[in-house]
Amino acid sequence: MITFSIPKMNCGGCAKSVTNVLHQIDETASVTIDLDKKEVAFEGAASQQDALNALEAAGYPATITQ
């Protein structure tokens, strides 16, 4: 499980977009959003770097918190 901090994730629409981006790189990944903390927990077969790259390309730059 990787936790990403995504400062630009401000609303439910953002959370849905982030979830969709991560599911594009791994359909079966577990994605858990914490909108209050602006964090997403991701567990899947895709690498951390692939997830970071996909989020960046979608306009949601992220950093790893754990």
PDB file of N, CA, C, O and CB in Angstrom:
ATOM      1  N   MET A   1       0.857  -1.183   0.000  1.00  0.00           N
ATOM      2  CA  MET A   1       0.000   0.000   0.000  1.00  0.00           C
ATOM      3  C   MET A   1       0.892   1.232   0.000  1.00  0.00           C
ATOM      4  O   MET A   1       1.836   1.337   0.783  1.00  0.00           O
ATOM      5  CB  MET A   1      -0.969   0.006   1.230  1.00  0.00           C
ATOM      6  N   ILE A   2       0.578   2.149  -0.883  1.00  0.00           N
ATOM      7  CA  ILE A   2       1.293   3.417  -0.980  1.00  0.00           C
ATOM      8  C   ILE A   2       0.285   4.524  -0.685  1.00  0.00           C
ATOM      9  O   ILE A   2      -0.859   4.455  -1.135  1.00  0.00           O
ATOM     10  CB  ILE A   2       1.964   3.604  -2.403  1.00  0.00           C
ATOM     11  N   THR A   3       0.693   5.531   0.056  1.00  0.00           N
ATOM     12  CA  THR A   3      -0.175   6.680   0.282  1.00  0.00           C
ATOM     13  C   THR A   3       0.441   7.890  -0.396  1.00  0.00           C
ATOM     14  O   THR A   3       1.601   8.235  -0.168  1.00  0.00           O
ATOM     15  CB  THR A   3      -0.387   6.941   1.801  1.00  0.00           C
ATOM     16  N   PHE A   4      -0.364   8.525  -1.236  1.00  0.00           N
ATOM     17  CA  PHE A   4       0.060   9.726  -1.943  1.00  0.00           C
ATOM     18  C   PHE A   4      -0.631  10.947  -1.359  1.00  0.00           C
ATOM     19  O   PHE A   4      -1.810  10.894  -1.008  1.00  0.00           O
ATOM     20  CB  PHE A   4      -0.238   9.607  -3.446  1.00  0.00           C
ATOM     21  N   SER A   5       0.101  12.039  -1.257  1.00  0.00           N
ATOM     22  CA  SER A   5      -0.473  13.336  -0.915  1.00  0.00           C
ATOM     23  C   SER A   5      -0.729  14.060  -2.230  1.00  0.00           C
ATOM     24  O   SER A   5       0.169  14.194  -3.061  1.00  0.00           O
ATOM     25  CB  SER A   5       0.478  14.172   0.038  1.00  0.00           C
ATOM     26  N   ILE A   6      -1.980  14.532  -2.415  1.00  0.00           N
ATOM     27  CA  ILE A   6      -2.367  15.213  -3.650  1.00  0.00           C
ATOM     28  C   ILE A   6      -3.011  16.549  -3.274  1.00  0.00           C
ATOM     29  O   ILE A   6      -4.228  16.620  -3.104  1.00  0.00           O
ATOM     30  CB  ILE A   6      -3.350  14.329  -4.510  1.00  0.00           C
ATOM     31  N   PRO A   7      -2.212  17.603  -3.143  1.00  0.00           N
ATOM     32  CA  PRO A   7      -2.733  18.895  -2.686  1.00  0.00           C
ATOM     33  C   PRO A   7      -3.842  19.483  -3.565  1.00  0.00           C
ATOM     34  O   PRO A   7      -4.684  20.226  -3.062  1.00  0.00           O
ATOM     35  CB  PRO A   7      -1.612  19.874  -2.608  1.00  0.00           C
ATOM     36  N   LYS A   8      -3.861  19.168  -4.861  1.00  0.00           N
ATOM     37  CA  LYS A   8      -4.869  19.737  -5.762  1.00  0.00           C
ATOM     38  C   LYS A   8      -6.194  18.988  -5.732  1.00  0.00           C
ATOM     39  O   LYS A   8      -7.124  19.370  -6.442  1.00  0.00           O
ATOM     40  CB  LYS A   8      -4.341  19.752  -7.170  1.00  0.00           C
ATOM     41  N   MET A   9      -6.306  17.942  -4.939  1.00  0.00           N
ATOM     42  CA  MET A   9      -7.544  17.159  -4.842  1.00  0.00           C
ATOM     43  C   MET A   9      -8.446  17.838  -3.814  1.00  0.00           C
ATOM     44  O   MET A   9      -8.276  17.649  -2.609  1.00  0.00           O
ATOM     45  CB  MET A   9      -7.253  15.657  -4.441  1.00  0.00           C
ATOM     46  N   ASN A  10      -9.399  18.624  -4.296  1.00  0.00           N
ATOM     47  CA  ASN A  10     -10.198  19.469  -3.407  1.00  0.00           C
ATOM     48  C   ASN A  10     -11.658  19.075  -3.255  1.00  0.00           C
ATOM     49  O   ASN A  10     -12.324  19.544  -2.332  1.00  0.00           O
ATOM     50  CB  ASN A  10     -10.141  20.848  -3.886  1.00  0.00           C
ATOM     51  N   CYS A  11     -12.174  18.221  -4.141  1.00  0.00           N
ATOM     52  CA  CYS A  11     -13.609  17.944  -4.109  1.00  0.00           C
ATOM     53  C   CYS A  11     -13.879  16.508  -4.544  1.00  0.00           C
ATOM     54  O   CYS A  11     -12.966  15.772  -4.918  1.00  0.00           O
ATOM     55  CB  CYS A  11     -14.375  18.931  -5.013  1.00  0.00           C
ATOM     56  N   GLY A  12     -15.127  16.135  -4.487  1.00  0.00           N
ATOM     57  CA  GLY A  12     -15.514  14.799  -4.898  1.00  0.00           C
ATOM     58  C   GLY A  12     -15.213  14.518  -6.353  1.00  0.00           C
ATOM     59  O   GLY A  12     -14.857  13.395  -6.710  1.00  0.00           O
ATOM     60  N   GLY A  13     -15.353  15.526  -7.197  1.00  0.00           N
ATOM     61  CA  GLY A  13     -15.029  15.361  -8.610  1.00  0.00           C
ATOM     62  C   GLY A  13     -13.552  15.075  -8.803  1.00  0.00           C
ATOM     63  O   GLY A  13     -13.177  14.236  -9.622  1.00  0.00           O
ATOM     64  N   CYS A  14     -12.718  15.768  -8.052  1.00  0.00           N
ATOM     65  CA  CYS A  14     -11.267  15.522  -8.095  1.00  0.00           C
ATOM     66  C   CYS A  14     -10.966  14.098  -7.638  1.00  0.00           C
ATOM     67  O   CYS A  14     -10.160  13.397  -8.249  1.00  0.00           O
ATOM     68  CB  CYS A  14     -10.503  16.548  -7.207  1.00  0.00           C
ATOM     69  N   ALA A  15     -11.617  13.684  -6.565  1.00  0.00           N
ATOM     70  CA  ALA A  15     -11.397  12.347  -6.031  1.00  0.00           C
ATOM     71  C   ALA A  15     -11.784  11.293  -7.063  1.00  0.00           C
ATOM     72  O   ALA A  15     -11.085  10.292  -7.221  1.00  0.00           O
ATOM     73  CB  ALA A  15     -12.195  12.145  -4.734  1.00  0.00           C
ATOM     74  N   LYS A  16     -12.885  11.510  -7.761  1.00  0.00           N
ATOM     75  CA  LYS A  16     -13.315  10.570  -8.796  1.00  0.00           C
ATOM     76  C   LYS A  16     -12.306  10.534  -9.940  1.00  0.00           C
ATOM     77  O   LYS A  16     -11.993   9.463 -10.459  1.00  0.00           O
ATOM     78  CB  LYS A  16     -14.709  10.951  -9.328  1.00  0.00           C
ATOM     79  N   SER A  17     -11.798  11.693 -10.330  1.00  0.00           N
ATOM     80  CA  SER A  17     -10.797  11.752 -11.397  1.00  0.00           C
ATOM     81  C   SER A  17      -9.529  11.009 -10.998  1.00  0.00           C
ATOM     82  O   SER A  17      -8.969  10.260 -11.798  1.00  0.00           O
ATOM     83  CB  SER A  17     -10.466  13.208 -11.742  1.00  0.00           C
ATOM     84  N   VAL A  18      -9.076  11.213  -9.770  1.00  0.00           N
ATOM     85  CA  VAL A  18      -7.877  10.539  -9.275  1.00  0.00           C
ATOM     86  C   VAL A  18      -8.095   9.022  -9.271  1.00  0.00           C
ATOM     87  O   VAL A  18      -7.218   8.265  -9.684  1.00  0.00           O
ATOM     88  CB  VAL A  18      -7.514  11.042  -7.851  1.00  0.00           C
ATOM     89  N   THR A  19      -9.249   8.592  -8.809  1.00  0.00           N
ATOM     90  CA  THR A  19      -9.572   7.164  -8.802  1.00  0.00           C
ATOM     91  C   THR A  19      -9.550   6.603 -10.219  1.00  0.00           C
ATOM     92  O   THR A  19      -8.986   5.536 -10.458  1.00  0.00           O
ATOM     93  CB  THR A  19     -10.947   6.923  -8.155  1.00  0.00           C
ATOM     94  N   ASN A  20     -10.165   7.325 -11.161  1.00  0.00           N
ATOM     95  CA  ASN A  20     -10.205   6.866 -12.548  1.00  0.00           C
ATOM     96  C   ASN A  20      -8.805   6.778 -13.148  1.00  0.00           C
ATOM     97  O   ASN A  20      -8.499   5.825 -13.865  1.00  0.00           O
ATOM     98  CB  ASN A  20     -11.073   7.799 -13.387  1.00  0.00           C
ATOM     99  N   VAL A  21      -7.960   7.757 -12.863  1.00  0.00           N
ATOM    100  CA  VAL A  21      -6.584   7.749 -13.382  1.00  0.00           C
ATOM    101  C   VAL A  21      -5.838   6.521 -12.876  1.00  0.00           C
ATOM    102  O   VAL A  21      -5.157   5.845 -13.648  1.00  0.00           O
ATOM    103  CB  VAL A  21      -5.831   9.040 -12.969  1.00  0.00           C
ATOM    104  N   LEU A  22      -5.962   6.232 -11.598  1.00  0.00           N
ATOM    105  CA  LEU A  22      -5.257   5.087 -11.027  1.00  0.00           C
ATOM    106  C   LEU A  22      -5.825   3.760 -11.538  1.00  0.00           C
ATOM    107  O   LEU A  22      -5.083   2.792 -11.706  1.00  0.00           O
ATOM    108  CB  LEU A  22      -5.333   5.133  -9.503  1.00  0.00           C
ATOM    109  N   HIS A  23      -7.122   3.713 -11.783  1.00  0.00           N
ATOM    110  CA  HIS A  23      -7.712   2.494 -12.327  1.00  0.00           C
ATOM    111  C   HIS A  23      -7.352   2.307 -13.808  1.00  0.00           C
ATOM    112  O   HIS A  23      -7.428   1.190 -14.319  1.00  0.00           O
ATOM    113  CB  HIS A  23      -9.234   2.524 -12.155  1.00  0.00           C
ATOM    114  N   GLN A  24      -6.970   3.368 -14.493  1.00  0.00           N
ATOM    115  CA  GLN A  24      -6.524   3.228 -15.877  1.00  0.00           C
ATOM    116  C   GLN A  24      -5.196   2.486 -15.956  1.00  0.00           C
ATOM    117  O   GLN A  24      -4.947   1.762 -16.920  1.00  0.00           O
ATOM    118  CB  GLN A  24      -6.396   4.600 -16.535  1.00  0.00           C
ATOM    119  N   ILE A  25      -4.351   2.659 -14.960  1.00  0.00           N
ATOM    120  CA  ILE A  25      -3.061   1.953 -14.988  1.00  0.00           C
ATOM    121  C   ILE A  25      -3.142   0.589 -14.309  1.00  0.00           C
ATOM    122  O   ILE A  25      -2.268  -0.253 -14.511  1.00  0.00           O
ATOM    123  CB  ILE A  25      -1.982   2.799 -14.312  1.00  0.00           C
ATOM    124  N   ASP A  26      -4.188   0.362 -13.502  1.00  0.00           N
ATOM    125  CA  ASP A  26      -4.396  -0.938 -12.862  1.00  0.00           C
ATOM    126  C   ASP A  26      -5.878  -1.061 -12.490  1.00  0.00           C
ATOM    127  O   ASP A  26      -6.317  -0.532 -11.469  1.00  0.00           O
ATOM    128  CB  ASP A  26      -3.478  -1.102 -11.592  1.00  0.00           C
ATOM    129  N   GLU A  27      -6.635  -1.764 -13.330  1.00  0.00           N
ATOM    130  CA  GLU A  27      -8.090  -1.875 -13.148  1.00  0.00           C
ATOM    131  C   GLU A  27      -8.492  -2.472 -11.816  1.00  0.00           C
ATOM    132  O   GLU A  27      -9.548  -2.141 -11.276  1.00  0.00           O
ATOM    133  CB  GLU A  27      -8.676  -2.703 -14.246  1.00  0.00           C
ATOM    134  N   THR A  28      -7.658  -3.349 -11.281  1.00  0.00           N
ATOM    135  CA  THR A  28      -8.030  -4.076 -10.065  1.00  0.00           C
ATOM    136  C   THR A  28      -7.435  -3.469  -8.795  1.00  0.00           C
ATOM    137  O   THR A  28      -7.568  -4.037  -7.711  1.00  0.00           O
ATOM    138  CB  THR A  28      -7.596  -5.516 -10.181  1.00  0.00           C
ATOM    139  N   ALA A  29      -6.792  -2.340  -8.927  1.00  0.00           N
ATOM    140  CA  ALA A  29      -6.144  -1.707  -7.774  1.00  0.00           C
ATOM    141  C   ALA A  29      -7.164  -1.283  -6.725  1.00  0.00           C
ATOM    142  O   ALA A  29      -8.308  -0.955  -7.036  1.00  0.00           O
ATOM    143  CB  ALA A  29      -5.327  -0.496  -8.222  1.00  0.00           C
ATOM    144  N   SER A  30      -6.718  -1.301  -5.487  1.00  0.00           N
ATOM    145  CA  SER A  30      -7.503  -0.754  -4.384  1.00  0.00           C
ATOM    146  C   SER A  30      -7.136   0.728  -4.257  1.00  0.00           C
ATOM    147  O   SER A  30      -5.966   1.074  -4.092  1.00  0.00           O
ATOM    148  CB  SER A  30      -7.236  -1.538  -3.032  1.00  0.00           C
ATOM    149  N   VAL A  31      -8.145   1.593  -4.336  1.00  0.00           N
ATOM    150  CA  VAL A  31      -7.930   3.035  -4.242  1.00  0.00           C
ATOM    151  C   VAL A  31      -8.859   3.568  -3.156  1.00  0.00           C
ATOM    152  O   VAL A  31     -10.079   3.449  -3.264  1.00  0.00           O
ATOM    153  CB  VAL A  31      -8.189   3.754  -5.624  1.00  0.00           C
ATOM    154  N   THR A  32      -8.281   4.154  -2.113  1.00  0.00           N
ATOM    155  CA  THR A  32      -9.062   4.706  -1.008  1.00  0.00           C
ATOM    156  C   THR A  32      -8.713   6.182  -0.861  1.00  0.00           C
ATOM    157  O   THR A  32      -7.556   6.539  -0.641  1.00  0.00           O
ATOM    158  CB  THR A  32      -8.791   3.930   0.324  1.00  0.00           C
ATOM    159  N   ILE A  33      -9.716   7.023  -0.984  1.00  0.00           N
ATOM    160  CA  ILE A  33      -9.532   8.470  -0.939  1.00  0.00           C
ATOM    161  C   ILE A  33      -9.841   9.008   0.459  1.00  0.00           C
ATOM    162  O   ILE A  33     -10.841   8.631   1.070  1.00  0.00           O
ATOM    163  CB  ILE A  33     -10.424   9.158  -1.988  1.00  0.00           C
ATOM    164  N   ASP A  34      -8.979   9.888   0.956  1.00  0.00           N
ATOM    165  CA  ASP A  34      -9.257  10.662   2.169  1.00  0.00           C
ATOM    166  C   ASP A  34      -9.210  12.124   1.750  1.00  0.00           C
ATOM    167  O   ASP A  34      -8.151  12.752   1.741  1.00  0.00           O
ATOM    168  CB  ASP A  34      -8.218  10.346   3.342  1.00  0.00           C
ATOM    169  N   LEU A  35     -10.381  12.651   1.405  1.00  0.00           N
ATOM    170  CA  LEU A  35     -10.456  14.009   0.861  1.00  0.00           C
ATOM    171  C   LEU A  35     -10.042  15.062   1.880  1.00  0.00           C
ATOM    172  O   LEU A  35      -9.440  16.072   1.514  1.00  0.00           O
ATOM    173  CB  LEU A  35     -11.863  14.299   0.374  1.00  0.00           C
ATOM    174  N   ASP A  36     -10.356  14.840   3.157  1.00  0.00           N
ATOM    175  CA  ASP A  36      -9.982  15.805   4.195  1.00  0.00           C
ATOM    176  C   ASP A  36      -8.471  15.975   4.294  1.00  0.00           C
ATOM    177  O   ASP A  36      -7.972  17.086   4.472  1.00  0.00           O
ATOM    178  CB  ASP A  36     -10.541  15.369   5.545  1.00  0.00           C
ATOM    179  N   LYS A  37      -7.749  14.864   4.178  1.00  0.00           N
ATOM    180  CA  LYS A  37      -6.283  14.908   4.260  1.00  0.00           C
ATOM    181  C   LYS A  37      -5.633  15.129   2.894  1.00  0.00           C
ATOM    182  O   LYS A  37      -4.424  15.337   2.796  1.00  0.00           O
ATOM    183  CB  LYS A  37      -5.756  13.615   4.873  1.00  0.00           C
ATOM    184  N   LYS A  38      -6.465  15.079   1.830  1.00  0.00           N
ATOM    185  CA  LYS A  38      -5.969  15.179   0.451  1.00  0.00           C
ATOM    186  C   LYS A  38      -4.955  14.078   0.167  1.00  0.00           C
ATOM    187  O   LYS A  38      -3.880  14.311  -0.386  1.00  0.00           O
ATOM    188  CB  LYS A  38      -5.334  16.565   0.199  1.00  0.00           C
ATOM    189  N   GLU A  39      -5.345  12.851   0.574  1.00  0.00           N
ATOM    190  CA  GLU A  39      -4.486  11.694   0.393  1.00  0.00           C
ATOM    191  C   GLU A  39      -5.256  10.569  -0.286  1.00  0.00           C
ATOM    192  O   GLU A  39      -6.481  10.483  -0.200  1.00  0.00           O
ATOM    193  CB  GLU A  39      -3.920  11.222   1.740  1.00  0.00           C
ATOM    194  N   VAL A  40      -4.506   9.717  -0.958  1.00  0.00           N
ATOM    195  CA  VAL A  40      -5.084   8.520  -1.567  1.00  0.00           C
ATOM    196  C   VAL A  40      -4.170   7.338  -1.254  1.00  0.00           C
ATOM    197  O   VAL A  40      -2.953   7.404  -1.430  1.00  0.00           O
ATOM    198  CB  VAL A  40      -5.268   8.697  -3.119  1.00  0.00           C
ATOM    199  N   ALA A  41      -4.788   6.260  -0.786  1.00  0.00           N
ATOM    200  CA  ALA A  41      -4.063   5.013  -0.544  1.00  0.00           C
ATOM    201  C   ALA A  41      -4.259   4.151  -1.781  1.00  0.00           C
ATOM    202  O   ALA A  41      -5.386   3.946  -2.231  1.00  0.00           O
ATOM    203  CB  ALA A  41      -4.566   4.275   0.768  1.00  0.00           C
ATOM    204  N   PHE A  42      -3.163   3.648  -2.326  1.00  0.00           N
ATOM    205  CA  PHE A  42      -3.177   2.887  -3.576  1.00  0.00           C
ATOM    206  C   PHE A  42      -2.450   1.570  -3.371  1.00  0.00           C
ATOM    207  O   PHE A  42      -1.323   1.536  -2.877  1.00  0.00           O
ATOM    208  CB  PHE A  42      -2.527   3.693  -4.730  1.00  0.00           C
ATOM    209  N   GLU A  43      -3.112   0.483  -3.758  1.00  0.00           N
ATOM    210  CA  GLU A  43      -2.465  -0.825  -3.713  1.00  0.00           C
ATOM    211  C   GLU A  43      -2.813  -1.556  -4.994  1.00  0.00           C
ATOM    212  O   GLU A  43      -3.976  -1.854  -5.267  1.00  0.00           O
ATOM    213  CB  GLU A  43      -2.905  -1.648  -2.453  1.00  0.00           C
ATOM    214  N   GLY A  44      -1.781  -1.836  -5.773  1.00  0.00           N
ATOM    215  CA  GLY A  44      -2.007  -2.526  -7.036  1.00  0.00           C
ATOM    216  C   GLY A  44      -0.707  -2.983  -7.642  1.00  0.00           C
ATOM    217  O   GLY A  44       0.360  -2.865  -7.039  1.00  0.00           O
ATOM    218  N   ALA A  45      -0.815  -3.509  -8.854  1.00  0.00           N
ATOM    219  CA  ALA A  45       0.349  -4.062  -9.541  1.00  0.00           C
ATOM    220  C   ALA A  45       1.219  -2.978 -10.185  1.00  0.00           C
ATOM    221  O   ALA A  45       2.399  -3.213 -10.449  1.00  0.00           O
ATOM    222  CB  ALA A  45      -0.102  -5.049 -10.598  1.00  0.00           C
ATOM    223  N   ALA A  46       0.654  -1.804 -10.439  1.00  0.00           N
ATOM    224  CA  ALA A  46       1.420  -0.721 -11.061  1.00  0.00           C
ATOM    225  C   ALA A  46       2.477  -0.200 -10.086  1.00  0.00           C
ATOM    226  O   ALA A  46       2.280  -0.212  -8.871  1.00  0.00           O
ATOM    227  CB  ALA A  46       0.479   0.432 -11.505  1.00  0.00           C
ATOM    228  N   SER A  47       3.590   0.251 -10.635  1.00  0.00           N
ATOM    229  CA  SER A  47       4.669   0.770  -9.789  1.00  0.00           C
ATOM    230  C   SER A  47       4.303   2.136  -9.216  1.00  0.00           C
ATOM    231  O   SER A  47       3.411   2.824  -9.712  1.00  0.00           O
ATOM    232  CB  SER A  47       5.981   0.866 -10.587  1.00  0.00           C
ATOM    233  N   GLN A  48       5.016   2.502  -8.162  1.00  0.00           N
ATOM    234  CA  GLN A  48       4.829   3.833  -7.573  1.00  0.00           C
ATOM    235  C   GLN A  48       5.073   4.905  -8.625  1.00  0.00           C
ATOM    236  O   GLN A  48       4.325   5.878  -8.717  1.00  0.00           O
ATOM    237  CB  GLN A  48       5.775   4.041  -6.363  1.00  0.00           C
ATOM    238  N   GLN A  49       6.122   4.721  -9.417  1.00  0.00           N
ATOM    239  CA  GLN A  49       6.469   5.726 -10.411  1.00  0.00           C
ATOM    240  C   GLN A  49       5.399   5.829 -11.491  1.00  0.00           C
ATOM    241  O   GLN A  49       5.081   6.928 -11.944  1.00  0.00           O
ATOM    242  CB  GLN A  49       7.817   5.402 -11.040  1.00  0.00           C
ATOM    243  N   ASP A  50       4.841   4.695 -11.908  1.00  0.00           N
ATOM    244  CA  ASP A  50       3.754   4.724 -12.899  1.00  0.00           C
ATOM    245  C   ASP A  50       2.562   5.500 -12.348  1.00  0.00           C
ATOM    246  O   ASP A  50       1.950   6.295 -13.062  1.00  0.00           O
ATOM    247  CB  ASP A  50       3.324   3.283 -13.287  1.00  0.00           C
ATOM    248  N   ALA A  51       2.235   5.269 -11.083  1.00  0.00           N
ATOM    249  CA  ALA A  51       1.114   5.974 -10.464  1.00  0.00           C
ATOM    250  C   ALA A  51       1.406   7.475 -10.379  1.00  0.00           C
ATOM    251  O   ALA A  51       0.548   8.296 -10.702  1.00  0.00           O
ATOM    252  CB  ALA A  51       0.826   5.401  -9.057  1.00  0.00           C
ATOM    253  N   LEU A  52       2.619   7.829  -9.945  1.00  0.00           N
ATOM    254  CA  LEU A  52       2.990   9.247  -9.870  1.00  0.00           C
ATOM    255  C   LEU A  52       2.932   9.906 -11.249  1.00  0.00           C
ATOM    256  O   LEU A  52       2.432  11.023 -11.386  1.00  0.00           O
ATOM    257  CB  LEU A  52       4.400   9.401  -9.272  1.00  0.00           C
ATOM    258  N   ASN A  53       3.439   9.218 -12.260  1.00  0.00           N
ATOM    259  CA  ASN A  53       3.428   9.766 -13.621  1.00  0.00           C
ATOM    260  C   ASN A  53       2.013   9.965 -14.133  1.00  0.00           C
ATOM    261  O   ASN A  53       1.713  10.988 -14.749  1.00  0.00           O
ATOM    262  CB  ASN A  53       4.194   8.851 -14.567  1.00  0.00           C
ATOM    263  N   ALA A  54       1.135   8.990 -13.883  1.00  0.00           N
ATOM    264  CA  ALA A  54      -0.253   9.084 -14.341  1.00  0.00           C
ATOM    265  C   ALA A  54      -0.980  10.238 -13.644  1.00  0.00           C
ATOM    266  O   ALA A  54      -1.735  10.975 -14.278  1.00  0.00           O
ATOM    267  CB  ALA A  54      -0.995   7.756 -14.085  1.00  0.00           C
ATOM    268  N   LEU A  55      -0.749  10.388 -12.350  1.00  0.00           N
ATOM    269  CA  LEU A  55      -1.381  11.490 -11.612  1.00  0.00           C
ATOM    270  C   LEU A  55      -0.877  12.842 -12.106  1.00  0.00           C
ATOM    271  O   LEU A  55      -1.659  13.778 -12.273  1.00  0.00           O
ATOM    272  CB  LEU A  55      -1.112  11.350 -10.103  1.00  0.00           C
ATOM    273  N   GLU A  56       0.420  12.940 -12.339  1.00  0.00           N
ATOM    274  CA  GLU A  56       1.018  14.190 -12.848  1.00  0.00           C
ATOM    275  C   GLU A  56       0.421  14.547 -14.203  1.00  0.00           C
ATOM    276  O   GLU A  56       0.061  15.699 -14.444  1.00  0.00           O
ATOM    277  CB  GLU A  56       2.561  14.059 -12.964  1.00  0.00           C
ATOM    278  N   ALA A  57       0.317  13.556 -15.089  1.00  0.00           N
ATOM    279  CA  ALA A  57      -0.220  13.786 -16.437  1.00  0.00           C
ATOM    280  C   ALA A  57      -1.681  14.230 -16.392  1.00  0.00           C
ATOM    281  O   ALA A  57      -2.140  14.963 -17.269  1.00  0.00           O
ATOM    282  CB  ALA A  57      -0.089  12.516 -17.283  1.00  0.00           C
ATOM    283  N   ALA A  58      -2.400  13.787 -15.379  1.00  0.00           N
ATOM    284  CA  ALA A  58      -3.814  14.147 -15.239  1.00  0.00           C
ATOM    285  C   ALA A  58      -4.018  15.478 -14.528  1.00  0.00           C
ATOM    286  O   ALA A  58      -5.156  15.918 -14.362  1.00  0.00           O
ATOM    287  CB  ALA A  58      -4.547  13.062 -14.489  1.00  0.00           C
ATOM    288  N   GLY A  59      -2.943  16.121 -14.109  1.00  0.00           N
ATOM    289  CA  GLY A  59      -3.053  17.410 -13.448  1.00  0.00           C
ATOM    290  C   GLY A  59      -3.154  17.338 -11.934  1.00  0.00           C
ATOM    291  O   GLY A  59      -3.549  18.302 -11.277  1.00  0.00           O
ATOM    292  N   TYR A  60      -2.792  16.180 -11.387  1.00  0.00           N
ATOM    293  CA  TYR A  60      -2.832  15.978  -9.933  1.00  0.00           C
ATOM    294  C   TYR A  60      -1.457  15.533  -9.439  1.00  0.00           C
ATOM    295  O   TYR A  60      -1.288  14.377  -9.050  1.00  0.00           O
ATOM    296  CB  TYR A  60      -3.917  14.928  -9.545  1.00  0.00           C
ATOM    297  N   PRO A  61      -0.475  16.432  -9.449  1.00  0.00           N
ATOM    298  CA  PRO A  61       0.856  16.045  -8.987  1.00  0.00           C
ATOM    299  C   PRO A  61       0.788  15.542  -7.530  1.00  0.00           C
ATOM    300  O   PRO A  61       0.098  16.107  -6.682  1.00  0.00           O
ATOM    301  CB  PRO A  61       1.842  17.247  -9.107  1.00  0.00           C
ATOM    302  N   ALA A  62       1.526  14.470  -7.289  1.00  0.00           N
ATOM    303  CA  ALA A  62       1.468  13.821  -5.974  1.00  0.00           C
ATOM    304  C   ALA A  62       2.854  13.546  -5.434  1.00  0.00           C
ATOM    305  O   ALA A  62       3.834  13.493  -6.176  1.00  0.00           O
ATOM    306  CB  ALA A  62       0.679  12.521  -6.052  1.00  0.00           C
ATOM    307  N   THR A  63       2.915  13.373  -4.127  1.00  0.00           N
ATOM    308  CA  THR A  63       4.135  12.923  -3.469  1.00  0.00           C
ATOM    309  C   THR A  63       3.777  11.730  -2.602  1.00  0.00           C
ATOM    310  O   THR A  63       2.629  11.575  -2.185  1.00  0.00           O
ATOM    311  CB  THR A  63       4.791  14.067  -2.620  1.00  0.00           C
ATOM    312  N   ILE A  64       4.761  10.892  -2.334  1.00  0.00           N
ATOM    313  CA  ILE A  64       4.534   9.712  -1.503  1.00  0.00           C
ATOM    314  C   ILE A  64       4.652  10.133  -0.045  1.00  0.00           C
ATOM    315  O   ILE A  64       5.617  10.789   0.348  1.00  0.00           O
ATOM    316  CB  ILE A  64       5.548   8.564  -1.844  1.00  0.00           C
ATOM    317  N   THR A  65       3.652   9.746   0.760  1.00  0.00           N
ATOM    318  CA  THR A  65       3.684  10.094   2.173  1.00  0.00           C
ATOM    319  C   THR A  65       4.101   8.917   3.035  1.00  0.00           C
ATOM    320  O   THR A  65       4.565   9.120   4.157  1.00  0.00           O
ATOM    321  CB  THR A  65       2.333  10.601   2.616  1.00  0.00           C
ATOM    322  N   GLN A  66       3.951   7.691   2.546  1.00  0.00           N
ATOM    323  CA  GLN A  66       4.343   6.501   3.323  1.00  0.00           C
ATOM    324  C   GLN A  66       5.116   5.562   2.445  1.00  0.00           C
ATOM    325  O   GLN A  66       5.541   4.499   2.900  1.00  0.00           O
ATOM    326  CB  GLN A  66       3.114   5.782   3.919  1.00  0.00           C
TER     327      GLN A  66
END
